[in-house]
Amino acid sequence: MKSKFLITVALLLTTIISWLACMQSNHNLAGAIPDRVSYNFNIRPILSDKCFKCHGPDINKRQAGLRLDIPDSAFAPLKETKGAFALVAFKPEESEMYKRISSADTSYQMPTPDSHLGVLSVAEIAMFKKWILQGAKYEPHWAFVKPVKAPLPAIKDKTLAKNEIDYFIIARQQLAGISSNIASDKERLLKRVSLDLTGLLPSEKMMDQFTSNQNSNAYELAVDELLNADAYGEKMAVHWLDVARYSDSYGYQDDNIRTQWAWRDWVIHAFNKNIPYNTFLTWQIAGDMLPNATKEQILATAFFRNHKYTEEGGVIPEEYRITYILDKTKTYSKGILGLTAECAQCHDHKYDPISQKDYYQLFAFFNNTKEIGYEGDVSKSKPAKMPVLTISDEESKSMLSFINKKDTGNLYVSVMGEKDTVRKTFVLNRGAYDHPGTEVYPAPLKSVMVFDTINNQRNRLGLAAWTVNNNNPLTARVFVNQVWQEIFGRGLVKTAGDFGMQGELPTHPELLDWLAVDFMEQGWDIKRLMNQIVMSATYRQSSKVNEENYKKDPENIYLTRAPRQK
């Protein structure tokens, strides 16, 4: 009996402590409400979590005809409550949304209990109230707005900064009341940068030369040497092969070997030769469609042919052909644009402004390839599936000498290639290959950037031009963030594959935009970007933990120390 009583008391105390912790957390958050509440950084994340499921972009799930993701609907008269408005600028007490999120009446409050989305916290309600009092101003989603190069922020001690990156990092640290770490010792720094740039530890000779060199440019010379090492391209390729879902076999149950490794060798070559990122992408998206395309440019399109391929007898070829196109669409949208467009495959995206029609218009760019869904069972397995690029032994020793080929036979690689006649594309109802709906035509995602149909054709070459246009708000941002993640273990946007409404906000938005614009202005130069990051004082910090900084920044969001693991 006594033990039961003690257990009951313990549970009660745990509940009280948890409640107090929650209240304290809410209090702390409430105190952190900024002077100027931003829709993008303070309001939209709450709406995305709590409201967009029923009042967002998805027309099929929308309730009461209300959209809270666009101002035209949010400020319009409510259809089901006469004389009421979801939002009334400057007047929270007259805003139906505010009245409902702050109500304790379960029959009236939003989100409703049966939605299982949970009520808003005290801090979140206070944030909404202040936002409405300030005019409830909407902003376009930050990632869909063209980045601009902000002026370097002021910092107290300019001697702490090695380059522009440090100004943004130190300025945020100053606001948070924390400081940068001491510089790393030379031995650890060289090991770190060598692993980050080449994936290998420095040689004993290189270490001796670096540690004994007392010149101020010793580190710069070491970085240059590493960037020019063959292993640099191999290290960079590891990330890109992940983006391209590369594999040496076809997958599925038979999982036979294929010869896509020639494309892998090209990726290593491209990074070592420092092919500009806009060219690197153009060749992979549409190298086969370039005027007088070279074999190297055609080989680059193998990027889209790294998906799984079935060799199981009895399959429905069209079902698998569609599966392969869906894979290409996802690889492009997630790996290059950083968007979860695949969520609109069966219905309108529930959070991002991507309709099902938008999705299949993007899908249409890849739907005209000569690829078929099935070329025969495992007994007829080929090292490449049509369309195929044939590389002779002579070519692999001359113009394509970067291919690591030992035998003397021809090499076959699965690449892209267009049909002579345009294949029609339809919205697939519920995403089913055999349930075509409305016919659609190729077009990139209009919520990202308008497609110039006057200067660009509706094919993959046009898509490539749209992708690497300097006005595209995503391409440079996404790649810069991927590189930052590879070096620091966490991107400036933590959700590297989701720059949409459900993705995490950038920890240093001005720095991300500055780097993206600078990257484009400097000719999409990848080696320069890598050099820029590793030459910063932020990168060169010690990984030793400062207790005071750790208490304020346990996750190292403000980069007060070098990462200890990646």
HELIX and SHEET records of a PDB file:
HELIX    1   1 LYS A    2  GLY A   31  1                                  30    
HELIX    2   2 TYR A   39  ILE A   43  3                                   5    
HELIX    3   3 ARG A   44  LYS A   50  1                                   7    
HELIX    4   4 PHE A   52  HIS A   55  1                                   4    
HELIX    5   5 PRO A   71  ALA A   74  1                                   4    
HELIX    6   6 PRO A   92  GLU A   94  5                                   3    
HELIX    7   7 GLU A   96  ILE A  101  1                                   6    
HELIX    8   8 PRO A  113  SER A  115  5                                   3    
HELIX    9   9 VAL A  122  LEU A  133  1                                  12    
HELIX   10  10 TRP A  142  PHE A  144  5                                   3    
HELIX   11  11 LYS A  158  LEU A  160  5                                   3    
HELIX   12  12 GLU A  164  ALA A  176  1                                  13    
HELIX   13  13 LYS A  186  THR A  198  1                                  13    
HELIX   14  14 GLU A  204  SER A  212  1                                   9    
HELIX   15  15 ALA A  218  LEU A  227  1                                  10    
HELIX   16  16 ASP A  230  VAL A  243  1                                  14    
HELIX   17  17 TRP A  261  ASN A  272  1                                  12    
HELIX   18  18 TYR A  277  ALA A  286  1                                  10    
HELIX   19  19 GLY A  287  MET A  289  5                                   3    
HELIX   20  20 LYS A  295  ALA A  300  1                                   6    
HELIX   21  21 THR A  301  ARG A  305  5                                   5    
HELIX   22  22 PRO A  317  GLY A  335  1                                  19    
HELIX   23  23 ALA A  341  ALA A  344  5                                   4    
HELIX   24  24 GLN A  356  PHE A  363  1                                   8    
HELIX   25  25 ALA A  364  PHE A  366  5                                   3    
HELIX   26  26 VAL A  378  LYS A  380  5                                   3    
HELIX   27  27 ASP A  393  LYS A  397  1                                   5    
HELIX   28  28 ASN A  429  GLY A  431  5                                   3    
HELIX   29  29 ARG A  460  THR A  467  1                                   8    
HELIX   30  30 THR A  475  PHE A  488  1                                  14    
HELIX   31  31 PRO A  509  GLU A  521  1                                  13    
HELIX   32  32 ILE A  526  VAL A  534  1                                   9    
HELIX   33  33 GLU A  547  LYS A  552  1                                   6    
SHEET    1   A 2 VAL A 388  ILE A 391  0                                        
SHEET    2   A 2 LEU A 411  SER A 414 -1                                        
SHEET    1   B 2 THR A 425  LEU A 428  0                                        
SHEET    2   B 2 PRO A 436  VAL A 440 -1                                        
END                                                                             
